[in-house]
Amino acid sequence: MNNTMQTVMDRGEESLLKTYNRFPVVFERGEGVYLYDSNEKKYLDFGAGIAVFALGYGNESYNQALKDQIDRIIHTSNLYYNRPAVDAAETIVKSTGMAKVFFTNSGTEAIEGALKVARKYAWLKDPSKDYEFIAMNHSFHGRSQGALSVTGNAHYQDGFVPVPLRAVFADFNNLDDVKAKITDKTCGIICEVVQGEGGIYPADKEFLEGLRKICDDKDILLIFDEIQCGMGRCGSMYAHELYGVKPDVLTLAKALGCGIPVGAFVTNEKASHALVPGDHGTTYGGNPLACAAVNEVYSLFEKERIVDHVKEVGQVLFDRLESLKDRYSCIKDHRGLGLMQGLELDRPVAGIVKAALEKGLILISAGANTIRFVPPLIIQEEHIEEMIKILEEIIADL
Ligand SMILES: *Cc1c(COP(=O)(O)O)cnc(C)c1O
């Protein structure tokens, strides 16, 4: 290993708080769907910075839009209006068919905001109760204490979220379980449309329809977390469109800015009145640079017909992984939609992910036993063949 790369890693271990076991690589630059490390070794990227870099690396038009915005103005705060934020909000309202947008700096903060909307909506009707959420087992919504409270993974919660502050957890895709747990203290139901970190589990249509009905009947809010599965990843602009079920609050992040940190929670008409001036805020959220990124992302999605492309190549990826599953008995299951797919093995996949990295292929896991495929959305069929070839070498060797 080249000294420079090793030196950076050593210095990182010295100065960065150790909350990650990082892979031993330093990426210096990217081109399309490839990344290059300090030694100019080339990697095919099927992780996209955890489902973020949808447009691939070095998209000229995207980079230019950011440079232009940097030269104009980067930040002003939310005490004033800024044109890129207004443009981006209008675009998102139009694209989602919802009513209002609040910009955040991350997915976690989008979740925090969404939870506040649902609590306040219930509180305005009856301030006498201590409200709670129903969330799903094996869900992931972020690492702040609020987002963790609805994240169905005790490993992430323990030591950080006292038990009484945790949501009530139900089994994903089990409507009876949700119904059994609803009380007059429930102020909202939150779920991912496709569970990401939990292992790539798409929701069932009947499940989402059932959640919608429960929330309508009880006049509580339904929150869909599309931070990972939204923005074209599943072969429609938003994953819930594939189901024909609309949330009251939608959360977006990851590919929303394609690398510039930005998230959003989006409210429908009835949820738009819960928060009033003074109820919520952020210094950076929706600043001109972040929103210039959002505007360019939506514009490029349209110009480059990204969603149609995902439908096509998503099917290719599906067929190739399905064929792999048929040929290797260590592959237990294959799940997913569009370019968000997972292969579940009969063993932990950490070794496969590591071996792939050595062979110049970036894969990420979702849970211990599932390989997650979330490449840049501009991926082509030839890249899928290249990935399958490397992966098959590794799996055949097991
Ligand atoms: C990544 C993710 C989050 C958290 O987003 P951050 O930007 O890391 O704060 C929340 N929900 C889902 C479904 C995610 O995939």
The ligand as an SDF file (V2000), in Angstrom:
LIG
                    3D

 15 15  0  0  0  0  0  0  0  0999 V2000
  -29.8190    7.4290    5.5630 C   0  0  0  0  0  0  0  0  0  0  0  0
  -31.1960    7.3670    6.0910 C   0  0  0  0  0  0  0  0  0  0  0  0
  -31.6440    8.2440    7.0930 C   0  0  0  0  0  0  0  0  0  0  0  0
  -30.7240    9.2310    7.7670 C   0  0  0  0  0  0  0  0  0  0  0  0
  -30.2220   10.1730    6.8840 O   0  0  0  0  0  0  0  0  0  0  0  0
  -28.8740   10.9740    7.2520 P   0  0  0  0  0  0  0  0  0  0  0  0
  -28.6920   11.9090    6.1060 O   0  0  0  0  0  0  0  0  0  0  0  0
  -27.7850    9.9800    7.4180 O   0  0  0  0  0  0  0  0  0  0  0  0
  -29.1420   11.7270    8.5040 O   0  0  0  0  0  0  0  0  0  0  0  0
  -32.9660    8.1650    7.4750 C   0  0  0  0  0  0  0  0  0  0  0  0
  -33.8100    7.2900    6.9130 N   0  0  0  0  0  0  0  0  0  0  0  0
  -33.4220    6.4350    5.9530 C   0  0  0  0  0  0  0  0  0  0  0  0
  -34.4080    5.5000    5.3500 C   0  0  0  0  0  0  0  0  0  0  0  0
  -32.0960    6.4320    5.5180 C   0  0  0  0  0  0  0  0  0  0  0  0
  -31.6970    5.5540    4.5890 O   0  0  0  0  0  0  0  0  0  0  0  0
  1  2  1  0
  2  3  1  0
  2 14  2  0
  3  4  1  0
  3 10  2  0
  4  5  1  0
  5  6  1  0
  6  7  2  0
  6  8  1  0
  6  9  1  0
 10 11  1  0
 11 12  2  0
 12 13  1  0
 12 14  1  0
 14 15  1  0
M  END
$$$$
